């Protein structure tokens, strides 16, 4: 058996954490390929080495500021080396790194944050691994955001499609792009906790016969959306109406999130911060493109995704969602459900976001009504 193991920044933040990682690797001979992240935070007031690297790049033109940051990065690694009792000298490596940063070499090759998740996934696909273990500081993927609900349970098994839906909506244990390289090879991902290696974590698979504990697999959401509501009589008889509207957004470099529609209405949901800079341009272009009867805008919306492979086999799932929101006195601004019945997406006001998630969590997980 071949395993690729990736360790996040929190798993490599100090010499103590490095020792834990060493024990984990040595405990299983099949863990033959290791992908490390840059050292993360040692405590809540600390700074990730990745953040320091970004700061150092930005300060390359300010020698005094740059030198302070570079010294801090170097001290982080030297502290780990000393803590591990190693006789290791990184002078040459730091000299080359400093030269590259001064001349700002390599910016085009920098991965986004969480890029080591993707690196591990690519390596797993390239060597045809049997399993990709992603070690972090939580014991798997949680059913909901622990900052909103108390002690949400760990999801034992989740499919790639479910994870994609939840990750896109802000549930962030794994970089969402890390799914694709292993999915093509049918390689499962195991999210594990470096600080609790005895926990089995979450297994991410292509498909499974395992029945989830709850009707839903997870809940996730994001704030900061707005709706562009377009009304026109006999819109449904006008060929190309939707294409013309979406062409306006494409020309302005804005992608849409959802398009709920009726016979004579069409709504386009987009990220509000992207839309604001082009607001009046888009409105005027839509008027010229399709001559609508009216256009109204609604801001400060949040989208919540209720995701679960078991939902399609349960009667009344949508009714339970809306009953929970009604009981919590949350007004639903938008409803959308995919044809696969894997998810239900509801739109609410930003101010009702946390209350809505708590209500949905309560009915599906706490009371299981």
N, C-alpha and C positions, 0 to 999 in steps of 0.2 A: 504494500500500500504506500502511496506517495501523498504527502500532505504539504501544502504551502501554508506557512504561518506568518501572519502579518501582525505586528505589535504597534499600537497607536502611541501617540506622544505621552499620554498619561502612564503608559506601561514602561516608558523609558525615561521618566523625568529625573531619576536620581540613581545613585549606585544601588540603593536598597531595591528599587524596582528592577534594575538590571539583573540582580541576583534572582529575583522571582522568575524573570523571563528565562534565565539560564536553566533554572530547575524545570520549568515547563518544557523546554526544548529537549533536555536530557531525559525526561520522563517517558518519551515516546520516540523510538528510533525512526518512525515513519515521517517525523517532522524534519525533513531534509532541506527544505528551501525556506529561508527566513527573509522577510521584508520588514526593515525597521523604519519607523518615522523619526523625525527630529524630536529631541526631548521636549516634553510638554511642561505644564505647570506643576510645580512641587506643592503649591498651596494656592488658595484663592487669590492672593495678592501678587502672585508671580506672573511672569511673562513667558509665553511659549517661545522656543528658539525660532520657530517658523515666523512668528511676528517680529522677532528681532532681526531676522534676515531681511524681511520686507522693509523694516525701518532703516536698516543699514544701506540697502539699495537706494532708497529715497534720499538718504543723507550723503550719498557719495560725493556730492559737490561741496559739502561742508566738512572739512578735514577734522575739525575739533569734535563735532557731533558724531561723525562717523567713527572716530577712534574710540569714543566712549562705548558705543554700541558693540563694536568689534571686540573690545576687551571683555564685555559682559558675556558675549557668545563663547569666547575662548575659555573664560573662567568656568562656564557651565560644563564644558567637556572635561576640563582638567579636574574639576571637582569629582566627576564620575570616575575618571581614571584613578584618582587617588583613593576614592572610596572603595574601589574594587581591588586595590593593591597591585595594580598593573605597572610594569615597566614599559611604558608606551610613550613615544614622543610624536606629536602631531605638528611640529614646527613647519615642515615642508608643506603639509596639507593646508595649514592656515595661511602660509605665505601665498600659495597659489590662489586660495579663495579670496584673499585680500586683493590680489592683482586683478582677478576677474570682476570683483565688485567695483573697484575703482574705475575700470574701463567699461563697466556695465555690460558685461558679456553674459549672454545666456537668457536674457529676459524672455525671448520668444519660446523658450523651452520649459518655462516654469509651469508646473501643474497647479491647478486650483487647490484650495484648501481641501484636505481630505484626499488628495491625489494619491497617497500611498495605498489607500483602499483599492483604487483602480490599478495601481502597479501590481499589487498582490494578485488581483483577479486576472490580469494579463499574463503574469507568470504562471498561474495555475492552469490557464488555458493552453499556454505554450508547451508546458511539460506534460499535459494530459493528466493532471493530478486527480486523485480520487476524492479529495476534500480540500476546501480552502477554509482555514481557521482564521478568523479575524478577532484578535484579542484586544479588549478595550477595558474601560473601568466600570462597565455595567454587565449584569449577568444575562444579557440578551435583549431582545427587542420588547419594549413594554407596550401594553394594550392601549395606553393613553399617556399623555404628557404628565409626568409626576409633579410638575409645577402647577398643574390645574386640579388634578384629582389625587387623593392620598393613596399611596402604595398600590399603584396599578399592577396587576399580575404580569409575569413574563409570558410572552407568546412562545409556546414550545416548538411549534412547526408553522411555517408560513410559506406560501408559494411566491415565486418570483413576481407574479402579476400583482398579488396582494401587496408585497413589499414596494413595488414600483408605485402603486397608488398612494400608499402611506408616506413614502419618502418624498414624493413630489409635493405632498401637502404639508411637508415640514417635519415629519418624524425623522430625526436625524441621528441614527447610530452608524449608518453606512452611507458612503457617497453613492448617490443614485446611479451614477454611471458605472459603478463597480459590478452591477448585475450582469451587464451584457456580455463581457468576455467569457464568463463561466456558464452563463445560460446557453450559449451556443454549443458548449461542450457537454452540457448536462451535469456539471459539477456542482454539488451542494456547497453551501456556505454555512459555517457554524460560528455564530457570534458568541464569544466566551469572555469571561472576566479574569484578568490577570491576578486580581487580588482575591478571587475565590475560584481557583481552578477546579475545585470539586463540583461546581455547578455545571450542569449540562448545557445551559445557554439556550439559544434559539437556532433551530435548523431551518435554513432557507433552501427550498427544493423547487423543482420544476412542477411536480404534481405529487399528490399524496392521497392515500386512502384513509389516513388518520383523521378522525373526527375532532374538530376543535371543541374546546370546553364550553365555549359560548357561541351564540348565534353569529355574533360578529367577531372578526379577528382583531380589529383595532379601530381607533378613532384618531383622526388628525385634522389639522386645519391651519389656515393662514388668514391674517388680516390684510387690509390694504388693497381692496379691489373697488372698482366702480363699474356701473352698468350704463350702457348707452342704449336707450329704448327708442326704437324706430317704429312709427305707426304709418300705415298707408292702406287705404281701402283697396281690396282686390289684389293685395300683394302676392297672394298665392298663384295668381294667374299670369304674373309678370315673369317671363323666363329670364334667368340670369340675375335676378334681384339680389340674392345672397352673395353671388360672386362679385358683383359690383361693389357692394358694401365692404366685403372683406378685402377687396383690392385697395380701397382707401387706407385701411389699416396697414396693409403690406407696404404701400408706398411711403408710409410714415415710419416704417420700421418697428411696428408694434404687433406682437403676436396675441391672439385671443386665447382665453381660457375655456369659455363655454359659450354656447349660442342657443339658449332656450327660445322657442318661437311659438307663435299661434298663427291663425289664418291670416290676420291682418297686422300682426306684430312680430318684431324680431328684436332680440336683445343681445348685445355683445358684451361679454364680461372680460375686462382687461385689468392689468395691474395699474393702480391709480397713479403711482409715481411716474410710470412711463407715459401715461396718457396726458397728465397735466401740462407738459411742455408743448403738446400738440393739440390741445383741446379744441380751440376755435377753428384751427385749420381742418381738423377731421370733421367737425360739424358742418362746416361750409362745403367741404368736398362731398360729403354724403348727400347734402341737398342738391348739389349739381349732378351727382351720379345717378340718383334714383328718384329725386323730387318727392320726398315723403310728405305726408300731411303734417307730421310733427316729430320732433326729436326732443327727448327729455333725458337728463343726466341724473344719476343717483350715486353719491359717493359714500365712502367709509363703510364698505361691505366686507364681510368675512365669509370665507367658504370653508365648510366642514365636510370631510369625507368619512362616511361610515362604510367600512370595508369588511368583507367576509365571504369566503367561498361557500359557507353553509347557508347564506341568506336565501339563495334561490330555492332551497328545499323547505323553507319555513314560510307558512302562511302568515300574512299580516305584519311582516317586518317593517314595511314603510309606514303602516298605520301606527305601529308602536313608536317609531321615530317622531311622528308628528304629534302623537298623544303626549309624549314626554315633553316636547317643546311647548305645546299648548299649556300643559300643567305648570310649566316653569314661566309662563307668560312671555314667551319669546315669539316674535312675529317672523314667519318664514318669508323671505323676499324672493327666493328662487329655489326651484327643485330640478334636479337632473338625475337620471339613472341610465347607466350603460346597458346595452342590449344583452351583455353577458350576465347581468344581475349580480356582478361582483361588488358593486358599490352604489351607494346613494349619496349624492352631493346636495347639500342645502346651503343656501345663502342667508345670512342674518346680518344685522347691523354690527359693526365692530364692538359696540358697547355691550352686546349680548353674547359675545363669543365664548367667554369662559363659562357663563351660565348655561349656554346651550350644550357645551361639551359635557359638563357635569350632569345635566339632565339625561342626555343620551347614555352616558356611562352608567348612570344609576339604574336605568330600566333594563339594560342589557347585561350588565356585569354584577352589580350589587344585589338587585332584587330578582333579576332574570324572569321578569313577568312575561 
